[in-house]
Amino acid sequence: MQRGGAGERRKRADKVEAAFEGAWKSKCEAARLLARRTEGDRLKFFVMFGGVAGRYGNAAQADYSAANDAMFGVLVTALGVP
């Protein structure tokens, strides 16, 4: 999941849709899949790592920043965390 947005340092206006899709799939779709595959398991922890870029942004990496922040929203929803 650390792949999202790697190597795609461009201003938002210069980004291609595939860059956003790549970041989204590697972060959010992977998080959703992991949550689905562990549903019903008696896990004590479900640990994921994301950078501060999701909260504070990162110059020229809008796709990575957005996917990083959204990954946690996906998990909260999928795992039913209040």
FENJOKA-V990633 format. One record per residue. N is the residue number from 1. RES is the residue in one letter. D_CENTER is the distance of its C-alpha to the mean C-alpha in Angstrom with 2 decimals. Layout:
N & RES & D_CENTER
N & RES & D_CENTER
This chain:
1 & M & 7.28
2 & Q & 8.54
3 & R & 9.57
4 & G & 7.03
5 & G & 9.61
6 & A & 12.18
7 & G & 15.60
8 & E & 15.00
9 & R & 16.66
10 & R & 18.35
11 & K & 19.17
12 & R & 17.58
13 & A & 20.91
14 & D & 20.89
15 & K & 17.51
16 & V & 17.81
17 & E & 15.91
18 & A & 15.06
19 & A & 12.99
20 & F & 10.74
21 & E & 10.87
22 & G & 10.14
23 & A & 6.94
24 & W & 5.95
25 & K & 7.74
26 & S & 6.78
27 & K & 3.20
28 & C & 4.33
29 & E & 7.81
30 & A & 8.05
31 & A & 7.26
32 & R & 9.74
33 & L & 12.05
34 & L & 12.31
35 & A & 13.08
36 & R & 15.54
37 & R & 17.13
38 & T & 17.82
39 & E & 19.08
40 & G & 22.58
41 & D & 22.34
42 & R & 23.71
43 & L & 20.98
44 & K & 21.73
45 & F & 18.29
46 & F & 14.74
47 & V & 13.17
48 & M & 9.69
49 & F & 9.35
50 & G & 7.39
51 & G & 9.67
52 & V & 11.80
53 & A & 10.72
54 & G & 8.44
55 & R & 11.76
56 & Y & 14.31
57 & G & 13.17
58 & N & 14.10
59 & A & 17.01
60 & A & 16.59
61 & Q & 12.80
62 & A & 11.92
63 & D & 9.44
64 & Y & 7.52
65 & S & 8.17
66 & A & 7.33
67 & A & 3.83
68 & N & 3.76
69 & D & 6.12
70 & A & 5.42
71 & M & 3.52
72 & F & 6.96
73 & G & 8.81
74 & V & 8.26
75 & L & 9.58
76 & V & 12.25
77 & T & 13.42
78 & A & 13.48
79 & L & 15.20
80 & G & 17.39
81 & V & 16.96
82 & P & 19.09
